[in-house]
Amino acid sequence: MSAQQTAAPAPAAAPTLERGAIGTGDLVFFVVAAAAPLTVMAGAAPVAIAMAGPAVPLGYLVAGLLLAVFAAGFTAMSRHVRNAGAFYAYIGRGLGRPAGAGAAYVALLAYNALEVGLLAAFGHFTAGAFADLTGVRTAWWLWALGGLVAIGVLGYLKVTLSAKVLGAALVLEVLILLVLETGILAHGGGPAGPDLTVLTPGRLTGPGVGGMFVLAIGAFIGFEATALYAEETRDAARAVPRATCLAVAFLALFYTLTTWLVISAYGADHAQDVARGPGGTDMFFTAATRFAGAWAADAMRLLLVTSAFAATLAFHNGATRYGYALGREGLLPRRLGTVSARTRAPAAAVLAQSACALVTVAVTVAAGADPYAVTFLWTSGTGIVGVMVLQALAAAAVFGFFRGGRRGQPRWRVVAAPLVACAGLTALTVLVCRNFTLLTGAAPGVNAALLAPLPLAGAAGTAVALRIRRRDRTAYTRLTTVDAERG
């Protein structure tokens, strides 16, 4: 026999995430669904209005403008770094591998916290909507477990199926808010018509604005996840920047328009009193009944459920991409870095994420804690601060990455924009931490316990990277560079 006949066949390459499965539209659906516009407007905006009254629309606009500045540098770097670890890869390339590994652990913690909290909120909203429709009360955790199974299955199947589900949910929740806006305009826009004075800069000098920014900046959390899907995106060099900019622009304008019209509907000088009064948290539903009909308010309550489900699915997919990237590069058990040969989904990371969510539901039930006021608000607080810290570090990393050469990019985009964004995001992060109780409603000791895991996770990731450097220099040099220049 010849050597060619006796040679053993080469081992098959391990499956990877499916290249080219996602387009620009899919990316937009992922990140805008994660932001959950209906949940933000109907659930959080009344609280912001109670704090700062007519300053709220401009608050959302200013937050959007700051994040647009951040996105300018973030998307410039996305042309050179394509990795399912997103923040981890960006910070590692711009600020060094130990900083990137620390950011990786913070990102995984933040995305997990947001996902498990949203799952509890989904169970809470669904149980309430079911009771309103049928008069039958059910345990919230039954719905949460059902949602967990559905999300786990969708996360295990092809990513394009998740994109279709998120797209459908997003379109419906945006449509019902457009129905509300159209109804307000059709009735003249409120007692004095649409009030343009709401958008004057002087509104931002009033009391409660600092607390309002806590909610305004949190309303955009998730838009940066476009970079998580870079390895699975067609023409990522164009699609990721385009989707990121579209998501930020849409959210900023939509939040501003919606809150402006709702405040005008009640009267700019009266809306804050309504939000602070009995039933103030239902002011969007009340406005929907008044200006569009009871059917619109009922539809809004039902779509609040799908909004929470879509956001949970989006953060679940984001968290699994982080788990996959960290397992692949040895920062977590290698098993997490494996992919299903059939669906090309990060199967082990999906199972691990689902198990984490299941434990959170079980602990909430065992402790008799409120799924919304405790599990959702507390974990969301940790997740929001974690993502904001990562955004500030990523902005600094963009400056660091291009410091040695602008690679054809204009100076404003890779020098001025990231520095301004880093300063602004750092200031807002400090503001959020100082007003953290507005997010959680918890005592100072609880708030400290909720924030403490973030620096601990960062320190743990940095320590792991340094240990890898001591033990295996080759493996260390691969951290944050896997797939960095592909595509």
C-alpha positions, 0 to 999 in steps of 0.5 A, a space after each residue: 500500500 502507498 503512504 497515501 492509502 495508509 495515512 489516517 484521515 485528518 481530524 475534522 475541524 471543530 464547529 464554530 459559530 455560523 459565519 454570515 448568518 446575521 444581517 444588519 436588520 437582525 442585529 438591529 432587532 437583537 439590540 433594540 429588543 434588548 433595550 425593551 422600548 415598551 418596558 422602558 416607556 410603560 414601566 420605567 418612564 413614569 418613575 423618571 417623570 416623577 423624579 424630573 417632570 418635563 425634563 425627561 424627554 431631553 434627558 433621553 435625548 442627551 443620553 442618546 447623544 452621549 452614546 452616539 459619541 461612544 458609538 462613533 469610536 466603538 464602531 471604528 474599532 469594530 472594523 478591526 476586532 471581530 470577536 464574540 467577546 465584544 467588550 472583552 476583546 475591545 478592552 483587551 486590544 486597547 488597554 492590555 490583555 489583563 484589563 480585557 480579561 477583567 472586563 470579560 468577567 465583569 461583562 459575563 456577570 452583568 449580562 447574566 444579571 440582566 438576563 436573570 432579572 428580566 426572566 423574573 420580570 417576565 414571570 411577574 408581568 405574565 402572571 399579572 396579565 393572565 390574572 387580568 384576562 381570566 381572573 385566575 391567579 397563577 404563580 409567577 415562577 411557573 411562567 418564568 420556568 416556561 419562559 426559561 425553557 422557550 428561551 433555552 430552546 431558541 438559544 440552542 437553535 439557529 441564531 436566525 430563529 431568535 432574530 425572527 422572534 425578536 423582530 416580531 416582538 419588537 415590531 409589535 411593541 413599537 406599533 402599540 406605542 405609535 398607536 398611543 402617540 398617534 392618538 395623542 396627536 389626533 386629540 390635539 396633543 394635550 391641553 395646550 398641544 405638543 409643548 416644545 418648551 419641554 425640550 429647552 436645555 433649561 429643563 435639565 437644571 431642575 431637581 431630580 435630574 440626576 436621578 432621572 439620568 439613572 433611568 435614561 442611561 439604563 434605557 439604552 443598555 444592550 445597544 452595544 451588543 451588536 459587536 457580540 455577533 460580529 463573528 456571525 454577521 455578513 459583512 461585519 465591517 459594514 453591518 456592525 457599525 450600521 446596526 449600532 448607529 441605527 439602534 442608538 438613533 432609533 432609541 434616542 428619537 423614539 424615547 424622546 418623542 414618546 415621553 414628550 407626547 405623553 407629558 404633553 398629553 397630561 400637560 407639561 406642568 401637571 405630568 409630574 404630579 400625575 406620575 407621583 400620585 396614585 396610579 402614576 406608574 400606570 400613566 402610559 396605560 391611562 393615556 392609552 385608554 383615554 387617547 386610543 381606547 381601552 383595547 390599546 391599554 389591554 394590548 399594551 399590557 399583553 405586549 409588555 409580556 412579549 417585550 420582557 420575553 424578547 429582552 430576556 432572549 436578547 440578553 440570554 444570547 448575549 451572555 452565551 456569546 460571552 461564555 462561548 468566547 471565554 471558554 474558547 480562550 481558556 478564561 473559563 472551562 473549555 467546554 463552554 467554548 464548544 458549538 453544536 455541529 447541527 445548529 452552530 449555537 454555543 450549546 454548552 454556554 446555553 445550558 450553563 446560562 439556563 442553569 444560572 437562570 433556573 437557580 435564580 428563580 429557585 432562590 427567589 421562590 425559596 426566599 419568598 422574595 418579590 420577583 419584580 421589586 427584588 430580583 428584577 430591580 436588584 439584578 438590573 442595578 448590578 447589570 446596568 452599572 456593569 455595562 456602563 463601566 464596560 462602556 467607559 473602559 471600551 471608550 478608553 480602549 478605542 483611544 488606546 487602540 488607535 493611539 499608534 496610528 489612526 488607520 485611515 480614520 478621522 481624528 474626531 472619531 478615534 481621538 475626540 469621540 472616545 475621550 469625550 465618551 469616556 469622560 461622560 460615561 465615567 461621570 454618569 457611572 458615578 452619578 448612577 452609583 450615587 443614586 443607586 437606591 433609585 434603581 434598587 429601592 434597597 438599603 445602603 448595605 444591600 446596595 453595597 453588596 449588589 455593587 461589590 461583585 463587579 470589582 471582584 469579578 474584574 480582579 478575578 479576570 485580571 488574576 486569571 489572565 496573569 496566571 495564564 501569562 505565567 504558565 503559557 505565553 502562547 495561550 496568553 498572546 491569543 487572549 482577545 486576538 482570536 478571530 480579531 482580524 478575520 472577515 
